[in-house]
Amino acid sequence: VQLQASGGGLVQPGGSLTLSCVASGTIFGSSNMGWYRQAPGKQRQMVAVISTSGATNHIDDVKGRFHISRDNAKNAVYLQMNNLKPEDTAVYYCSTFPPGEWGQGTLVTVSS
């Protein structure tokens, strides 16, 4: 599976962004998918996951602010991010869950 994340950018605290990830390959529909992030100087961490049936799980730091979704017809997974905080600044990646291949991430910078 090849993955391409997009939608990052510079946003003020309290703002919103929606990240998109398009996956090539025929196994997307049968794969649990996840969004991950890596902040400067920190290890990559899982942010949210979505199962093949659409069940979701989000880490406590983003619960209530971020929402993961998927569109199997488009081989796409999304991350709606609201009420962004400076500590959300990171490069965001999508991958399968558990993670496999990593595509190009997208940088999210939250700053005033």
C-alpha positions in Angstrom: 0.0 0.0 0.0 1.3 3.4 -1.0 0.1 6.4 1.1 0.0 10.1 0.5 -1.1 12.5 3.2 -2.2 16.1 2.6 -4.0 19.0 4.1 -1.5 20.2 6.6 -0.5 23.9 7.1 -0.2 26.7 9.5 -3.2 27.4 11.7 -3.8 29.5 14.8 -4.6 28.0 18.1 -8.3 27.1 18.2 -8.4 26.6 14.4 -9.3 23.6 12.4 -7.8 21.5 9.6 -8.8 18.3 7.8 -6.1 15.9 6.8 -6.6 13.5 3.9 -4.8 10.3 3.0 -5.2 8.4 -0.2 -4.0 4.8 -0.4 -3.2 3.0 -3.5 -3.4 -0.8 -3.6 -6.2 -3.3 -3.4 -6.1 -4.0 0.4 -7.3 -0.7 1.7 -10.8 -1.9 2.3 -9.6 -4.8 4.3 -7.1 -2.8 6.4 -7.5 -1.0 9.7 -6.1 2.5 9.2 -4.5 5.0 11.5 -3.2 8.5 11.8 0.1 9.0 13.5 2.2 12.1 14.3 5.8 12.9 15.1 6.5 16.1 16.9 10.0 17.7 16.8 12.4 15.7 19.0 9.7 13.1 19.9 8.9 9.6 18.8 6.1 8.9 16.4 2.8 8.2 18.2 -0.6 6.9 17.1 -3.3 9.5 17.2 -6.4 7.7 16.0 -7.4 4.4 14.4 -10.4 3.2 12.4 -11.3 -0.4 11.8 -12.6 -1.8 8.5 -16.1 -1.6 10.0 -15.7 2.1 10.9 -15.1 1.7 14.7 -12.8 4.4 15.9 -10.4 5.1 18.7 -8.6 8.3 19.6 -5.9 9.0 22.1 -6.9 10.9 25.2 -5.0 14.0 24.1 -7.2 14.5 21.0 -10.4 12.9 22.1 -13.3 15.3 21.5 -11.2 17.5 19.2 -10.1 15.1 16.4 -12.2 12.7 14.4 -11.0 9.9 12.1 -13.1 8.7 9.2 -12.7 6.7 6.0 -14.3 6.4 2.6 -13.5 2.9 1.2 -14.9 3.9 -2.2 -12.1 6.5 -2.5 -9.5 4.5 -0.7 -9.2 7.5 1.6 -8.9 8.1 5.3 -9.4 11.6 6.9 -8.6 13.3 10.2 -10.8 16.2 11.1 -8.9 18.3 13.7 -10.7 21.0 15.7 -9.7 23.3 18.5 -6.0 22.8 17.6 -3.4 23.5 20.2 0.3 24.3 19.8 1.2 20.9 21.2 -0.6 19.4 18.1 2.3 20.7 16.0 3.8 17.7 14.2 4.2 15.9 11.0 1.2 13.7 10.5 1.3 10.4 8.7 -1.3 7.7 7.8 -0.6 4.1 7.7 -2.3 0.8 8.4 -2.9 -0.3 12.0 -0.7 -1.8 13.1 1.6 0.5 11.1 3.3 -0.8 8.0 4.7 1.3 5.2 5.0 5.0 5.8 4.2 7.5 3.0 5.0 11.2 3.0 3.6 13.0 5.9 2.0 16.4 6.1 3.2 19.1 8.5 0.7 20.8 10.9 1.9 23.9 12.7 -0.3 25.5 15.3 1.0 28.9 16.2 -0.2 32.4 16.7 
